[in-house]
């Protein structure tokens, strides 16, 4: 067959193929699935969006609505009961090594899809190709890899690409909620694993993202670098992307404005709760005193009645012998 196995040698060619194609897969994940479809921080021109949707279909088999719903629920219940993939709930090893299975379990929850999977694409391509034939894309990519690299190397290249996204997801959902630094005191345990995860295109700035989920820009401090945001800016320059919202203020200013007010609100709520508990205690004490007073008066009345009855009986007993 002409061209069969043409890219199998030298060894660095299939390695370069995996790295480049994996990078493009990461672009589709962070730009389209995450920042656009899930949080709406950026919108893409149909040409760019369809390219990313098609690439995700070819290399991962991920269905947009499922990915979006699982991630939205993750934000709604981050690191507490109900989170589809929290190392706080399931354990770090379980999520870091097998997080994809927790994702798959959540994606089969039809009630969750109805609740958290709204506003996702529902066009002809989505219904009949990207969702309707989710496995066909992977098979087409397998055929291409086998043709370009031959049977052995082609199967190895395809297998690595097939697990590329699950590995990325396990790293972010596991390590990104266990190790690293925090710019913002979010309610969850999200952390930035920058710069160790810089090749994940900004997803490594996980605490920054959880602090302000809608922002299309994950970078918060001067030394942080969000490659995904660079791509968004480049696409914007040529009319293929429109930024809906991107955080502009510094990390310190954003923290003071949003998380400072949250802290004040918590203190106020705690104070209100304490005052309410004191009021309840006072009411209960008053009720107890009233009840005690009523009980004492009732006991005195009972004693008086019994004393009167005893006196009456005593007089009756004295008068009876005299009558005889």
C-alpha positions as CSV (number, residue, x, y, z in Angstrom):
1,X,0.0,0.0,0.0
2,X,1.6,3.3,-1.1
3,X,2.6,5.4,1.9
4,X,1.8,2.7,4.5
5,X,4.0,3.1,7.6
6,X,5.7,6.2,6.1
7,X,6.0,8.0,9.5
8,X,7.1,5.0,11.6
9,X,10.8,6.0,11.3
10,X,12.9,7.6,12.7
11,X,11.7,7.1,16.2
12,X,11.2,10.8,17.0
13,X,8.5,11.3,14.3
14,X,5.8,9.3,16.1
15,X,6.9,10.9,19.4
16,X,6.5,14.4,17.8
17,X,3.1,13.3,16.4
18,X,1.9,12.4,19.8
19,X,3.1,15.6,21.5
20,X,1.7,17.9,18.8
21,X,-1.6,16.1,18.5
22,X,-1.9,15.9,22.2
23,X,-1.3,19.6,22.5
24,X,-4.1,20.3,20.0
25,X,-6.4,18.0,22.0
26,X,-5.6,20.0,25.1
27,X,-6.5,23.2,23.2
28,X,-9.9,21.7,22.4
29,X,-10.4,20.7,26.0
30,X,-9.5,23.9,27.8
31,X,-10.7,26.4,25.1
32,X,-13.9,24.8,23.9
33,X,-15.1,22.3,26.5
34,X,-14.0,24.2,29.6
35,X,-13.8,27.9,29.1
36,X,-16.5,28.2,26.4
37,X,-19.1,25.4,26.6
38,X,-19.0,25.0,30.4
39,X,-18.5,28.5,31.8
40,X,-19.2,30.8,28.8
41,X,-16.2,33.1,29.3
42,X,-15.4,33.0,25.6
43,X,-17.3,32.3,22.4
44,X,-15.8,31.0,19.2
45,X,-16.5,31.6,15.6
46,X,-18.3,28.5,14.1
47,X,-15.1,27.6,12.1
48,X,-13.0,27.4,15.3
49,X,-15.7,25.8,17.3
50,X,-16.4,23.0,14.8
51,X,-12.7,22.3,14.4
52,X,-12.3,21.8,18.1
53,X,-15.5,19.8,18.4
54,X,-14.5,17.5,15.5
55,X,-10.9,17.1,16.9
56,X,-12.3,16.1,20.3
57,X,-14.6,13.6,18.6
58,X,-11.6,12.1,16.7
59,X,-9.2,11.9,19.6
60,X,-11.3,11.4,22.7
61,X,-14.9,10.4,22.0
62,X,-16.0,12.9,24.7
63,X,-19.6,14.2,24.4
64,X,-19.8,17.9,25.1
65,X,-23.0,17.7,27.2
66,X,-21.6,15.0,29.4
67,X,-18.3,16.8,30.0
68,X,-20.0,20.1,30.7
69,X,-22.5,18.5,33.1
70,X,-19.9,16.7,35.1
71,X,-17.7,19.7,35.4
72,X,-20.5,22.0,36.4
73,X,-21.6,19.6,39.1
74,X,-17.9,19.5,40.3
75,X,-18.1,23.3,40.8
76,X,-21.5,23.1,42.6
77,X,-20.2,20.5,45.1
78,X,-16.4,21.0,45.0
79,X,-14.7,18.7,47.5
80,X,-17.8,17.7,49.4
81,X,-20.4,15.0,49.0
82,X,-21.9,15.2,45.5
83,X,-18.6,16.1,43.8
84,X,-18.2,13.6,40.9
85,X,-14.4,13.4,41.4
86,X,-13.1,14.8,44.6
87,X,-9.9,13.5,46.2
88,X,-11.3,14.9,49.5
89,X,-14.2,12.5,49.2
90,X,-12.8,9.5,47.3
91,X,-9.1,9.8,48.2
92,X,-6.2,11.2,46.2
93,X,-4.9,7.9,44.8
94,X,-8.4,7.0,43.5
95,X,-8.8,10.2,41.5
96,X,-5.2,10.7,40.4
97,X,-5.0,7.1,39.1
98,X,-8.6,6.2,38.1
99,X,-10.5,9.5,38.0
100,X,-11.8,8.7,34.5
101,X,-14.0,5.9,35.9
102,X,-15.6,8.4,38.3
103,X,-16.2,10.7,35.3
104,X,-17.8,7.9,33.4
105,X,-20.1,6.9,36.3
106,X,-21.2,10.5,36.6
107,X,-21.8,10.9,32.9
108,X,-24.3,8.1,32.9
109,X,-26.5,9.9,35.4
110,X,-29.4,11.2,33.3
111,X,-30.8,13.4,36.1
112,X,-27.5,15.1,36.4
113,X,-27.3,15.7,32.7
114,X,-30.7,17.3,32.7
115,X,-29.7,19.6,35.6
116,X,-26.2,20.6,34.7
117,X,-26.0,19.9,30.9
118,X,-28.2,22.8,29.7
119,X,-27.3,25.2,26.9
120,X,-25.0,22.7,25.2
121,X,-24.9,22.3,21.3
122,X,-27.9,20.4,19.9
123,X,-27.4,20.8,16.2
124,X,-27.5,18.1,13.5
125,X,-23.8,17.3,13.8
126,X,-24.0,16.9,17.6
127,X,-27.0,14.6,17.5
128,X,-26.0,12.5,14.6
129,X,-22.2,12.5,14.7
130,X,-20.5,13.8,17.8
131,X,-23.0,12.1,20.2
132,X,-24.8,9.7,17.9
133,X,-21.6,8.1,16.6
134,X,-19.2,8.9,19.4
135,X,-17.0,5.9,18.7
136,X,-16.7,6.4,15.0
137,X,-14.2,9.3,15.4
138,X,-11.8,7.2,17.4
139,X,-12.0,4.4,14.8
140,X,-11.2,6.9,12.0
141,X,-8.2,8.1,14.0
142,X,-7.1,4.5,14.6
143,X,-7.3,3.8,10.8
144,X,-5.2,6.9,10.1
145,X,-2.5,6.0,12.7
146,X,-2.3,2.5,11.4
147,X,-1.8,3.7,7.9
148,X,0.8,6.3,8.8
149,X,2.8,4.3,11.3
150,X,2.1,0.6,10.6
151,X,0.4,-1.9,12.8
152,X,2.6,-2.0,15.9
153,X,3.7,1.7,16.2
154,X,0.3,2.9,14.9
155,X,-1.6,1.0,17.6
156,X,0.8,2.4,20.2
157,X,0.4,5.9,19.0
158,X,-3.4,5.6,19.0
159,X,-3.5,4.1,22.4
160,X,-1.4,6.9,23.9
161,X,-3.7,9.5,22.3
162,X,-6.8,7.6,23.6
163,X,-5.6,7.9,27.2
164,X,-4.2,11.4,26.8
165,X,-7.3,13.3,28.1
166,X,-8.0,10.9,30.9
167,X,-4.5,11.3,32.2
168,X,-4.8,15.1,32.0
169,X,-8.2,15.0,33.8
170,X,-6.8,12.7,36.6
171,X,-3.9,15.2,37.2
172,X,-6.1,18.3,37.4
173,X,-8.9,16.7,39.4
174,X,-6.5,14.8,41.7
175,X,-3.2,16.7,42.1
176,X,-5.0,20.0,41.5
177,X,-7.0,19.5,44.7
178,X,-4.2,18.2,46.9
179,X,-0.8,19.8,46.1
180,X,0.3,23.3,45.2
181,X,-0.3,26.8,46.2
182,X,-3.4,28.9,46.6
183,X,-4.0,32.5,45.6
184,X,-7.6,32.5,46.8
185,X,-9.3,31.1,49.9
186,X,-12.0,29.2,48.0
187,X,-14.4,27.0,49.9
188,X,-12.9,23.9,48.1
189,X,-9.3,22.6,48.2
190,X,-8.3,23.7,44.7
191,X,-4.6,24.5,44.2
192,X,-2.3,25.8,41.5
193,X,0.3,23.2,40.3
194,X,2.1,25.8,38.2
195,X,4.7,25.6,36.8
196,X,4.8,21.8,36.9
197,X,1.7,21.5,34.8
198,X,2.3,24.3,32.4
199,X,1.9,21.9,29.4
200,X,-1.8,21.5,30.3
201,X,-2.4,25.0,28.8
202,X,-3.5,26.9,31.9
203,X,-5.5,24.2,33.5
204,X,-2.8,23.9,36.1
205,X,-3.9,27.3,37.5
206,X,-6.8,25.4,39.1
207,X,-7.2,27.5,42.3
208,X,-7.3,30.7,40.1
209,X,-10.1,29.1,38.1
210,X,-12.2,28.0,41.0
211,X,-11.9,31.5,42.5
212,X,-13.5,33.0,39.3
213,X,-14.9,30.2,37.2
214,X,-16.4,32.3,34.4
215,X,-13.1,34.1,33.6
216,X,-11.6,33.0,30.3
217,X,-8.2,34.0,31.7
218,X,-6.8,31.8,34.4
219,X,-3.7,33.8,35.1
220,X,-3.8,35.9,38.3
221,X,-0.3,36.8,39.3
222,X,2.6,38.3,37.3
223,X,4.7,35.2,37.2
224,X,1.9,32.9,36.1
225,X,1.5,32.0,32.4
226,X,-1.7,30.8,30.8
227,X,-1.0,29.4,27.4
228,X,-4.7,28.9,26.8
229,X,-5.4,32.6,27.3
230,X,-2.6,33.4,24.7
231,X,-4.4,31.2,22.1
232,X,-7.7,32.9,22.9
233,X,-6.1,36.4,22.4
234,X,-4.6,35.2,19.1
235,X,-8.0,33.8,17.9
236,X,-9.6,37.1,18.9
237,X,-7.2,39.1,16.8
238,X,-8.3,37.2,13.6
239,X,-12.0,37.3,14.5
240,X,-12.3,33.6,15.6
241,X,-13.0,34.3,19.3
242,X,-14.9,36.8,21.4
243,X,-14.1,37.2,25.0
244,X,-17.2,37.5,27.2
245,X,-15.5,37.9,30.5
246,X,-11.9,37.8,31.7
247,X,-10.7,39.0,35.1
248,X,-8.7,42.2,34.8
249,X,-8.0,43.2,38.4
250,X,-5.0,41.9,40.3
251,X,-5.1,38.8,42.5
252,X,-4.9,41.1,45.6
253,X,-7.7,43.4,44.5
254,X,-9.9,40.5,43.5
255,X,-9.3,38.7,46.7
256,X,-10.1,41.9,48.8
257,X,-13.3,42.6,46.8
258,X,-14.7,39.1,46.6
259,X,-13.2,36.9,49.2
260,X,-12.8,39.8,51.7
261,X,-16.5,40.4,51.5
262,X,-17.2,36.7,51.8
263,X,-15.2,36.6,55.0
264,X,-17.1,39.6,56.4
265,X,-20.4,37.9,55.4
266,X,-19.3,34.7,57.3
267,X,-18.4,36.8,60.4
268,X,-21.8,38.6,60.2
269,X,-23.6,35.3,59.7
270,X,-21.7,33.8,62.7
271,X,-22.6,36.9,64.8
272,X,-26.3,36.7,63.7
273,X,-26.3,33.0,64.6
274,X,-24.8,33.7,68.0
275,X,-27.3,36.4,68.7
276,X,-30.1,34.2,67.7
277,X,-28.8,31.4,69.9
278,X,-28.6,33.9,72.9
279,X,-32.2,35.0,72.2
280,X,-33.4,31.4,72.1
281,X,-31.6,30.7,75.4
282,X,-33.3,33.8,77.0
283,X,-36.7,32.7,75.7
284,X,-36.2,29.2,77.0
285,X,-35.0,30.6,80.4
286,X,-38.1,32.8,80.6
287,X,-40.3,29.9,79.7
288,X,-38.6,27.7,82.3
289,X,-39.1,30.4,85.0
290,X,-42.7,30.9,84.0
291,X,-43.3,27.2,84.1
292,X,-41.5,26.9,87.4
293,X,-43.6,29.7,88.8
294,X,-46.8,28.1,87.6
295,X,-45.7,24.8,89.0
296,X,-44.9,26.3,92.4
297,X,-48.2,28.1,92.5
298,X,-50.0,24.9,91.5
299,X,-48.2,23.0,94.3
300,X,-49.1,25.6,96.9
301,X,-52.8,25.5,95.8
302,X,-52.7,21.7,96.0
303,X,-51.2,21.9,99.5
304,X,-53.9,24.4,100.6
305,X,-56.6,22.2,99.2
306,X,-55.2,19.2,101.0
307,X,-54.8,21.2,104.3
308,X,-58.4,22.3,104.0
309,X,-59.6,18.8,103.3
310,X,-57.6,17.5,106.3
311,X,-59.1,20.2,108.6
312,X,-62.6,19.4,107.4
313,X,-62.1,15.8,108.0
314,X,-60.7,16.4,111.5
315,X,-63.7,18.5,112.5
316,X,-66.0,15.9,111.2
317,X,-64.2,13.3,113.2
318,X,-64.5,15.4,116.4
319,X,-68.2,16.1,115.9
320,X,-69.3,12.5,115.3
321,X,-68.7,11.1,118.8
322,X,-70.4,14.0,120.4
323,X,-73.5,13.3,118.5
324,X,-73.5,9.6,119.7
